[in-house]
Amino acid sequence: MRDGVIQAPHVAVSIFGKGLNRHLYTRVYFDDEEANKSDPVLNSIPEDLRSKLIAKEIEPDCYEISIRLQGEGESVFFDV
């Protein structure tokens, strides 16, 4: 819950590895989730970038998303 609003189902992701001097934080939402429309965090992201946080269902109960650390199509990361 954030600001009294229930958030859409999502997976919180933290990435850290060689060459990164800080953790990167992002979220993965699910394309078939109706609650995405009212999620306060997802809706705080500019509309043209939201799709980078949404995994596509490729078969029943199986989702796919690409996380790109830099360059064209870079994923959305949060400052926490």
C-alpha positions as a Markdown table, in Angstrom:
| # | Residue | x | y | z |
|---|---|---|---|---|
| 1 | Met | 0.0 | 0.0 | 0.0 |
| 2 | Arg | 1.3 | 3.5 | -0.8 |
| 3 | Asp | -0.5 | 6.7 | 0.3 |
| 4 | Gly | -3.5 | 4.6 | 1.2 |
| 5 | Val | -3.8 | 3.1 | -2.3 |
| 6 | Ile | -3.3 | -0.7 | -2.9 |
| 7 | Gln | -0.6 | -1.3 | -5.5 |
| 8 | Ala | -0.9 | -3.6 | -8.5 |
| 9 | Pro | 0.8 | -7.0 | -8.2 |
| 10 | His | 4.5 | -6.6 | -9.1 |
| 11 | Val | 7.9 | -8.0 | -8.4 |
| 12 | Ala | 10.5 | -5.7 | -6.9 |
| 13 | Val | 13.9 | -6.3 | -8.5 |
| 14 | Ser | 17.4 | -5.2 | -7.2 |
| 15 | Ile | 20.4 | -5.6 | -9.5 |
| 16 | Phe | 24.0 | -5.4 | -8.4 |
| 17 | Gly | 27.1 | -6.7 | -10.1 |
| 18 | Lys | 30.6 | -6.1 | -11.3 |
| 19 | Gly | 31.0 | -2.7 | -12.8 |
| 20 | Leu | 28.0 | -1.2 | -10.9 |
| 21 | Asn | 28.9 | 1.1 | -8.1 |
| 22 | Arg | 25.3 | 1.0 | -6.6 |
| 23 | His | 22.3 | -1.2 | -6.7 |
| 24 | Leu | 19.7 | -0.6 | -9.4 |
| 25 | Tyr | 16.0 | -1.0 | -8.4 |
| 26 | Thr | 13.1 | -1.6 | -10.7 |
| 27 | Arg | 9.7 | -3.3 | -10.7 |
| 28 | Val | 8.1 | -5.8 | -13.0 |
| 29 | Tyr | 4.3 | -5.5 | -13.5 |
| 30 | Phe | 2.1 | -8.0 | -15.5 |
| 31 | Asp | 0.4 | -7.0 | -18.7 |
| 32 | Asp | -2.9 | -8.8 | -17.9 |
| 33 | Glu | -3.3 | -7.0 | -14.5 |
| 34 | Glu | -6.3 | -4.6 | -14.4 |
| 35 | Ala | -4.9 | -3.0 | -11.2 |
| 36 | Asn | -2.0 | -1.5 | -13.3 |
| 37 | Lys | -4.4 | 1.3 | -14.3 |
| 38 | Ser | -4.5 | 2.6 | -10.7 |
| 39 | Asp | -1.1 | 1.7 | -9.4 |
| 40 | Pro | 0.4 | 4.9 | -7.9 |
| 41 | Val | 4.1 | 3.9 | -8.7 |
| 42 | Leu | 3.5 | 2.8 | -12.2 |
| 43 | Asn | 1.4 | 5.9 | -12.9 |
| 44 | Ser | 4.2 | 8.1 | -11.6 |
| 45 | Ile | 6.3 | 7.1 | -14.6 |
| 46 | Pro | 5.9 | 9.0 | -17.9 |
| 47 | Glu | 3.4 | 7.1 | -20.0 |
| 48 | Asp | 5.9 | 6.5 | -22.8 |
| 49 | Leu | 8.2 | 4.6 | -20.4 |
| 50 | Arg | 5.7 | 2.5 | -18.5 |
| 51 | Ser | 5.8 | -0.4 | -21.0 |
| 52 | Lys | 9.4 | -1.0 | -20.0 |
| 53 | Leu | 8.1 | -2.1 | -16.6 |
| 54 | Ile | 5.4 | -4.5 | -17.9 |
| 55 | Ala | 6.1 | -8.2 | -18.6 |
| 56 | Lys | 4.2 | -9.7 | -21.4 |
| 57 | Glu | 2.4 | -13.0 | -20.9 |
| 58 | Ile | 4.0 | -15.4 | -23.5 |
| 59 | Glu | 2.0 | -18.5 | -22.4 |
| 60 | Pro | -0.4 | -19.1 | -19.5 |
| 61 | Asp | 1.3 | -18.1 | -16.2 |
| 62 | Cys | 4.6 | -17.4 | -18.0 |
| 63 | Tyr | 5.8 | -13.8 | -18.5 |
| 64 | Glu | 8.8 | -12.3 | -20.2 |
| 65 | Ile | 10.6 | -8.9 | -19.8 |
| 66 | Ser | 14.0 | -7.6 | -20.8 |
| 67 | Ile | 16.0 | -5.5 | -18.4 |
| 68 | Arg | 18.6 | -3.4 | -20.1 |
| 69 | Leu | 21.1 | -1.6 | -17.9 |
| 70 | Gln | 22.0 | 1.1 | -20.4 |
| 71 | Gly | 21.7 | 2.3 | -24.0 |
| 72 | Glu | 18.7 | 2.2 | -26.3 |
| 73 | Gly | 15.7 | 0.7 | -24.5 |
| 74 | Glu | 17.3 | 1.2 | -21.0 |
| 75 | Ser | 14.9 | 0.0 | -18.3 |
| 76 | Val | 13.3 | 2.3 | -15.8 |
| 77 | Phe | 15.2 | 2.4 | -12.5 |
| 78 | Phe | 14.1 | 4.0 | -9.2 |
| 79 | Asp | 16.1 | 6.1 | -6.8 |
| 80 | Val | 15.5 | 4.6 | -3.3 |
